[in-house]
Amino acid sequence: MVVELVAAVLSAGAVYALAGMRVVQQFERGVVFRLGKLRNDVRGPGFTMIIPGVDRLRKVNLQIVTMPVPGQDGITRDNVTVKVDAVVYFKVINAADAVINVEDYRFAVSQMAQTSLRSIIGKSDLDDLLSNREKLNQGLELMIDSPAIGWGVQIDRVEIKDVSLPETMKRSMARQAEADRERRARVINADAELQASKKLAEAAGVMSEQPAALQLRLLQTVVAVAAEKNSTLVLPFPVELLRFLERAAPAQAAQPSAAPPSAAQPLTEPPAPTAPPMVERELDRPELGE
């Protein structure tokens, strides 16, 4: 009878001891409540014991949590309706505060992230949402991290994933981008024309000092055109030949058009012809007095 009683007590003790055995993973911490009161010692990873029926162990995960923030509709500071979604990376740094100070720290962080995202949308311009996201991410991280510190949670990173715009705004931005690209293309073309005109002016100055350079350039152009077999080559007169003919024409016009003297004719100039003598007919006139 005594042996059976001892065996029963030992069995009950073994069952009671097994009920108090707990294993905490490496990425977890154990928060123990004894009769509803928090124990100061947070259980680390490994094997641990609690008093069944008296203690209650709650495990808290310390891994980084990736939480998507649902898309939030808002109006930017320049009155543009957008829809922005983000993602929050956070982790628990104080297991006791995460259990005591907040009922559900995941839900609390999610709601705080949505509220902060809507606030960021209202304070920012559309250009900032599209091009200056790093600054907005930092501001959003500070807004979420301030209350999360009291919850034993640390915000590791916040990223804005996507900014959805209305179709009308997308078309307007596309037209604006097209106009800007066309403006830049025109400026580049004008700059190229200016540089080309300067180079042509320098080339003209060199060719004016060395006229043969123009002929060489003309021959190079002819060679380049002749390389195309389907092209008709028209060879113009050399410019120097035209200039020579222009200078020769006034010289020929200045010379007299007399025939060259022969051997039989003297080299002296012929006498100038004299006018025929005038015949006076005064004698044949009748006198008025007769």
Secondary structure, DSSP 8 states (H G I E B T S, - for coil): -HHHHHHHHHHHHHHHHHHTEEEE-TTEEEEEEETTEE-SS-B-SEEEE--TTTEEEEEEE-S-EEEEEEEEEEE-TTS-EEEEEEEEEEEES-HHHHHHT-S-HHHHHHHHHHHHHHHHHHHS-HHHHHH-HHHHHHHHHHHHHHHHGGGTEEEEEEEEEEEE--HHHHHHHHHHHHHHHHHHHHHHHHHHHHHHHHHHHHHHHHHHH-HHHHHHHHHHHHHHHHT-TTS-------HHHHHHHHHHHHHHHHS-------SSS-SS-------------TTTS--S--
